[in-house]
Amino acid sequence: MRFELSQNWKNVLKNEFTKSYFTDLVSFVENTYNTQTCYPPKSDLFKAYQLTNLKDVKVVILGQDPYHGVGQANGLAFSVYPGIPFPPSLKNIFLELKNDINKEIPFTGDLSHWARQGVFLLNSCLSVEASKAGSHSNKGWELFTDATIQAISEENEAVVFLLWGGYAKKKNKLINSDKHLILTSGHPSPLSANRGYWFGNKHFSKTNSYLKKHNKSPVHW
């Protein structure tokens, strides 16, 4: 498994690469990708780290699992490849964007343009077996991505952390709330959104207001 991360990611996470859990994780991922259909493609496992340099992170959006449908997951939380129909959660994200800042629904669900602006789209697990949600949980990914969240909290200033849903909210203990903004809401999945826990959170406008207040360029959502 190739770790195509920028040097500053490697510097802050270097201790993780030498821990026994990570060695076991690599073996598990290599074996599973060789014997099962898994997503995203192995070349995109670390795409979030490739598109968003540590020093450039100004917003973090946390997901749980990659999408497990055919051809969906592209290595960025909530994002899909161009031409793939929007999964329900992504559709609700775009609907809230329209409600919040009057942004028209885009033609593509590929969120790479967010990542290139400093929006770190991190799933807690970076891989999943086809059609089996949660199949790669508790294999070591969570330890690695928790270390990533802590590194962002420690190394950067005035980052907006968007924690959507109960699982993501548990990550707030990894973040220094004295120097960062933590925004929480229900998950954009239909189950949560249709119960009134997602729509109207205005996280996108709140994020940009905070960034501008701290002399950072707003995100062009």
Buried (B, 14 or more C-beta within 10 A) or exposed (E): EEEEBBEBBBEBBEEBEEBEBBEEBBEBBEEBBEEEEBBBBBEBBBBBBBBBBBEBBBBBBBBBBBBBBEEBBBBBBBBBBEEBEBBEBBBBBBBBBEBBEEBEEEEBBBBBBBBEBBBBBBBBBBBBBEEEBEBBBEBBBBBBBBBBBBBBBEBBEBBBBBBBBEBBBEBEEBBEEEEBBBBBBBBBBEEBBEEEBBBEBBBBBBBBBBBEEEEBEBBEB
